[in-house]
Each structure stands twice: as C-alpha cells, then as structure tokens.
Amino acid sequence: MGVFGPRHPAAIAARIPPGQRLVKTWPVLHVGGVPRFDEATWDLRVFGLVERSLRLSYAELKALRPAVVRADMHCVTGWSTLGNDWEGTPFRALAERAGALPGARWVIAHCDGGYTSDLSLQAMMDDDVLVAWGHGGRPLERDHGFPLRLVVPKRYGWKSAKWLRGLELVAANRRGFWEERGYHVHADPWREERYAHQEGPEAAEEP
C-alpha cells in the first residue's frame, strides 16, 4: 500500500484527522464474501418509523435525485483517501420520500450477509450522505460495495456499509456488527471516536 511522504502541504494536512495517514490506494476491507447481484430481484427498502415504506428497484433508485459528492474517506485502521467523487442518491431524499416520523432518531443500515451498522438520524441527514452506486465516474467495484453502499464521509469508513439493502428508521439505537464488537457508536474521525470505551453516558443520545 503506497503512501505519500510524511510531509504534506498544509491544505492537504488539514484534511487528515488525528491518527490517520494518507494512502494512494483504496484498501479493500470487509466481513464475509462478496454477494452476487441480480438486478431483476434486487431492491432497497426504507422502512420502520416512516409514513410510507419504500421498496425501490435499482433503476428506480438511480432515477431518484442522483447527485455527485466529492468527499474524503477515513478508515478506523488509520488510512485516509482524499477527494473521492461519489455518485448516488442522497439519504435525505429517501428520508423525505418515506416521511420520517417524529419518533425516528436512529438509522440501522442492513446489508447483504446480515451485516448492520447504526448512526443517528441527525448524522445521516447531512447533505453529503449518499447511498452510492458510483465512484470516480464509474460504477463501484464489487469489492467496494457494488451495486450499492452507504457513504457517510464525516464518519469512519465502517459506517459507510457495503452491499446496502435496507435502511430502517428506529426510535432506540441497536448497535451494528462492529459496534457490538467494541467500536464507537458515532465514529467521528476528528474526535478519534474509534472504540466503545471512549463513549460517554450520552453516546446513545447525541449525534
């Protein structure tokens, strides 16, 4: 895995959170195997505390307010990549179409293979949060989450769950795969929120 030199121009260095290093490549990290994709049967669900549950085909999803977001990515293992161009549908567009109910405070991401991740609804409503099918002007590679992954640039990369199949809005948080194994609920890289032992008593309430 190649890296740039230890000294970065100030503008670049300012984008690298504490404890991170800049890499040239995009490392592949995930749990389990890479699922197969059949567009004829694939769908994305938005459900839970919503006015209208959604079940969208791949074509329907890609037609729903597509957007491009340029954002950095920071992995809890210590690497960062800068200036990624993601193409997808803003989570905000899905939440608005489904109609999030007043009691919804958390979002559980459900992925192929039973993997889950969790974030507060407030964090998910940021303008740069996407369900993404493209990267760098091309479709996502299978190892990086094709046909769809969540992209949450302001959180460590494990929150940007691959092979996304469902978004469940809930009132009370349920810890996801890595959160159950000792990782932080909120995962803000600028605060170095890596591990659950760093969480305060307010962790289940704050974004």
Steps between C-alpha positions, in 0.01 A plus 500: 500500500670815383503821701599855435798639687468595867485872422183620324412849384305680769169491310521122466626442853203697634267239349663202673355428848720413799652152482444465124745464210442583135505205256509484121303179471151412623539199732233229490356413841177317573340217692403185308482440127393724215128444421364442153279762338187421300334824394173317429456408866706767682326776694567757770255536789441807717280402792431529872382831644392648168170611352555292185725197479702496177615209288702630205644311206851590389367706209248681722770583753741636239228725360430657841685833526848372400786711629880507504685571824875554528616387843791353692493154657660403830533139618522414869807287419688824433492576126336790320426570133413850383277640228279200424220573253193299600183473293173397659175607659512721810371326810301817566301440179408149615403621847283775354329264257432246776399768749698453820268498799568728801614208717775391259843576647730229361563325170601135478669408172428142393733334251533170317634227727325635810751782564358809670627841601334783692507879506280774634239636261649846557839384371342322206314813391823683413504621139800281409350165608417281199393154406761469227530288187792684339852609583740703289258520209456122474282239669626382836727198488351186655761494778409858588128440533338470155211533438442736795675620810433762760740797498527707819810716449509659845525161676758224497469274200332204668185712520500517119361148481542297180233302311219704651149352482295682763477813714289464813398807699459423870443680830766321707845411374611144427875453475623362169758232417812696594330699773413173677869411478621807681493783248359846563135580427569840340843445338604863443862485371579856608419400858675163453183320606636155425395278790197450723701557820532865389125549504348713772158440658349726232624284209161347428335842487733740318572498127 
